[in-house]
């Protein structure tokens, strides 16, 4: 394979990776638990955040804070898993770089 063909193949792979990344960035990821409902885009932009009021009366401040942290971590993990699943073949496990 000559150098020009290799460069063309690399450019095609890069183009495909950027397309997949753009799709992931626009995908909504939802995490919901007893107190919190969190929706984020794949680019880690928060779309919506809700504290369920009917549970608020029963919950204390510390539990709500803990549930919020859990919801954020779960949603971020979903985003990273999606990136790894779709970009893994291109990055060989280095999806965190994208």
ChimeraX commands (.cxc) that place a marker at each C-alpha (Angstrom):
marker #1 position 0.00,0.00,0.00 radius 0.5
marker #1 position 1.47,3.33,-0.98 radius 0.5
marker #1 position 1.65,6.39,1.25 radius 0.5
marker #1 position -1.14,8.24,-0.57 radius 0.5
marker #1 position -3.55,5.33,-0.11 radius 0.5
marker #1 position -2.64,5.10,3.59 radius 0.5
marker #1 position -3.28,8.82,4.06 radius 0.5
marker #1 position -6.63,8.53,2.29 radius 0.5
marker #1 position -7.59,5.59,4.53 radius 0.5
marker #1 position -6.53,7.53,7.66 radius 0.5
marker #1 position -8.57,10.54,6.56 radius 0.5
marker #1 position -11.60,8.31,5.96 radius 0.5
marker #1 position -11.24,6.79,9.45 radius 0.5
marker #1 position -10.93,10.24,10.99 radius 0.5
marker #1 position -14.03,11.41,9.14 radius 0.5
marker #1 position -16.00,8.36,10.35 radius 0.5
marker #1 position -14.80,8.89,13.95 radius 0.5
marker #1 position -15.86,12.53,13.90 radius 0.5
marker #1 position -19.28,11.53,12.53 radius 0.5
marker #1 position -19.74,8.97,15.33 radius 0.5
marker #1 position -18.57,11.49,17.94 radius 0.5
marker #1 position -21.05,14.07,16.63 radius 0.5
marker #1 position -23.85,11.49,16.88 radius 0.5
marker #1 position -22.89,10.66,20.47 radius 0.5
marker #1 position -22.61,14.36,21.35 radius 0.5
marker #1 position -26.22,14.87,20.20 radius 0.5
marker #1 position -27.59,11.76,21.93 radius 0.5
marker #1 position -29.54,12.26,25.17 radius 0.5
marker #1 position -28.58,10.12,28.16 radius 0.5
marker #1 position -31.07,9.78,31.01 radius 0.5
marker #1 position -30.47,8.69,34.59 radius 0.5
marker #1 position -33.33,8.53,37.04 radius 0.5
marker #1 position -33.52,7.39,40.63 radius 0.5
marker #1 position -35.99,7.83,43.47 radius 0.5
marker #1 position -35.28,11.55,43.92 radius 0.5
marker #1 position -33.38,12.83,40.87 radius 0.5
marker #1 position -34.00,12.80,37.11 radius 0.5
marker #1 position -31.01,13.95,35.03 radius 0.5
marker #1 position -30.74,14.23,31.26 radius 0.5
marker #1 position -27.43,15.10,29.55 radius 0.5
marker #1 position -26.19,15.19,26.00 radius 0.5
marker #1 position -23.20,13.10,24.96 radius 0.5
marker #1 position -21.08,16.25,24.98 radius 0.5
marker #1 position -21.85,16.38,28.74 radius 0.5
marker #1 position -24.17,19.38,28.47 radius 0.5
marker #1 position -27.03,19.19,30.96 radius 0.5
marker #1 position -30.40,19.16,29.20 radius 0.5
marker #1 position -32.58,18.89,32.29 radius 0.5
marker #1 position -32.33,18.25,36.00 radius 0.5
marker #1 position -35.33,17.52,38.17 radius 0.5
marker #1 position -35.82,16.89,41.86 radius 0.5
marker #1 position -39.03,14.93,42.28 radius 0.5
marker #1 position -41.06,17.04,44.69 radius 0.5
marker #1 position -43.27,14.24,45.94 radius 0.5
marker #1 position -40.16,12.58,47.36 radius 0.5
marker #1 position -38.62,15.82,48.56 radius 0.5
marker #1 position -40.77,15.92,51.66 radius 0.5
marker #1 position -39.45,12.53,52.74 radius 0.5
marker #1 position -35.84,13.10,51.79 radius 0.5
marker #1 position -33.25,14.97,53.72 radius 0.5
marker #1 position -30.70,17.36,52.25 radius 0.5
marker #1 position -27.76,14.95,52.47 radius 0.5
marker #1 position -29.63,12.17,50.67 radius 0.5
marker #1 position -30.61,14.53,47.84 radius 0.5
marker #1 position -27.01,15.65,47.47 radius 0.5
marker #1 position -25.83,12.02,47.41 radius 0.5
marker #1 position -28.47,11.02,44.87 radius 0.5
marker #1 position -27.49,13.97,42.67 radius 0.5
marker #1 position -23.84,12.90,42.66 radius 0.5
marker #1 position -24.86,9.33,41.83 radius 0.5
marker #1 position -27.08,10.51,38.95 radius 0.5
marker #1 position -24.27,12.61,37.47 radius 0.5
marker #1 position -21.76,9.76,37.75 radius 0.5
marker #1 position -24.16,7.26,36.19 radius 0.5
marker #1 position -24.98,9.57,33.30 radius 0.5
marker #1 position -21.32,10.36,32.62 radius 0.5
marker #1 position -20.54,6.63,32.71 radius 0.5
marker #1 position -23.30,6.01,30.14 radius 0.5
marker #1 position -21.75,8.64,27.86 radius 0.5
marker #1 position -18.25,7.16,28.22 radius 0.5
marker #1 position -19.56,3.61,27.61 radius 0.5
marker #1 position -21.29,4.78,24.43 radius 0.5
marker #1 position -18.10,6.44,23.21 radius 0.5
marker #1 position -16.04,3.34,23.98 radius 0.5
marker #1 position -18.56,1.07,22.27 radius 0.5
marker #1 position -18.75,3.15,19.11 radius 0.5
marker #1 position -15.24,4.58,18.90 radius 0.5
marker #1 position -13.30,1.68,20.46 radius 0.5
marker #1 position -12.56,0.01,17.13 radius 0.5
marker #1 position -10.92,3.23,15.95 radius 0.5
marker #1 position -9.14,4.31,19.10 radius 0.5
marker #1 position -8.22,0.89,20.52 radius 0.5
marker #1 position -9.44,1.87,24.02 radius 0.5
marker #1 position -8.37,5.52,23.91 radius 0.5
marker #1 position -11.91,6.99,23.52 radius 0.5
marker #1 position -11.20,9.29,26.48 radius 0.5
marker #1 position -9.00,11.32,24.16 radius 0.5
marker #1 position -11.97,12.23,21.98 radius 0.5
marker link #1:1,2 radius 0.2
marker link #1:2,3 radius 0.2
marker link #1:3,4 radius 0.2
marker link #1:4,5 radius 0.2
marker link #1:5,6 radius 0.2
marker link #1:6,7 radius 0.2
marker link #1:7,8 radius 0.2
marker link #1:8,9 radius 0.2
marker link #1:9,10 radius 0.2
marker link #1:10,11 radius 0.2
marker link #1:11,12 radius 0.2
marker link #1:12,13 radius 0.2
marker link #1:13,14 radius 0.2
marker link #1:14,15 radius 0.2
marker link #1:15,16 radius 0.2
marker link #1:16,17 radius 0.2
marker link #1:17,18 radius 0.2
marker link #1:18,19 radius 0.2
marker link #1:19,20 radius 0.2
marker link #1:20,21 radius 0.2
marker link #1:21,22 radius 0.2
marker link #1:22,23 radius 0.2
marker link #1:23,24 radius 0.2
marker link #1:24,25 radius 0.2
marker link #1:25,26 radius 0.2
marker link #1:26,27 radius 0.2
marker link #1:27,28 radius 0.2
marker link #1:28,29 radius 0.2
marker link #1:29,30 radius 0.2
marker link #1:30,31 radius 0.2
marker link #1:31,32 radius 0.2
marker link #1:32,33 radius 0.2
marker link #1:33,34 radius 0.2
marker link #1:34,35 radius 0.2
marker link #1:35,36 radius 0.2
marker link #1:36,37 radius 0.2
marker link #1:37,38 radius 0.2
marker link #1:38,39 radius 0.2
marker link #1:39,40 radius 0.2
marker link #1:40,41 radius 0.2
marker link #1:41,42 radius 0.2
marker link #1:42,43 radius 0.2
marker link #1:43,44 radius 0.2
marker link #1:44,45 radius 0.2
marker link #1:45,46 radius 0.2
marker link #1:46,47 radius 0.2
marker link #1:47,48 radius 0.2
marker link #1:48,49 radius 0.2
marker link #1:49,50 radius 0.2
marker link #1:50,51 radius 0.2
marker link #1:51,52 radius 0.2
marker link #1:52,53 radius 0.2
marker link #1:53,54 radius 0.2
marker link #1:54,55 radius 0.2
marker link #1:55,56 radius 0.2
marker link #1:56,57 radius 0.2
marker link #1:57,58 radius 0.2
marker link #1:58,59 radius 0.2
marker link #1:59,60 radius 0.2
marker link #1:60,61 radius 0.2
marker link #1:61,62 radius 0.2
marker link #1:62,63 radius 0.2
marker link #1:63,64 radius 0.2
marker link #1:64,65 radius 0.2
marker link #1:65,66 radius 0.2
marker link #1:66,67 radius 0.2
marker link #1:67,68 radius 0.2
marker link #1:68,69 radius 0.2
marker link #1:69,70 radius 0.2
marker link #1:70,71 radius 0.2
marker link #1:71,72 radius 0.2
marker link #1:72,73 radius 0.2
marker link #1:73,74 radius 0.2
marker link #1:74,75 radius 0.2
marker link #1:75,76 radius 0.2
marker link #1:76,77 radius 0.2
marker link #1:77,78 radius 0.2
marker link #1:78,79 radius 0.2
marker link #1:79,80 radius 0.2
marker link #1:80,81 radius 0.2
marker link #1:81,82 radius 0.2
marker link #1:82,83 radius 0.2
marker link #1:83,84 radius 0.2
marker link #1:84,85 radius 0.2
marker link #1:85,86 radius 0.2
marker link #1:86,87 radius 0.2
marker link #1:87,88 radius 0.2
marker link #1:88,89 radius 0.2
marker link #1:89,90 radius 0.2
marker link #1:90,91 radius 0.2
marker link #1:91,92 radius 0.2
marker link #1:92,93 radius 0.2
marker link #1:93,94 radius 0.2
marker link #1:94,95 radius 0.2
marker link #1:95,96 radius 0.2
marker link #1:96,97 radius 0.2
marker link #1:97,98 radius 0.2
view
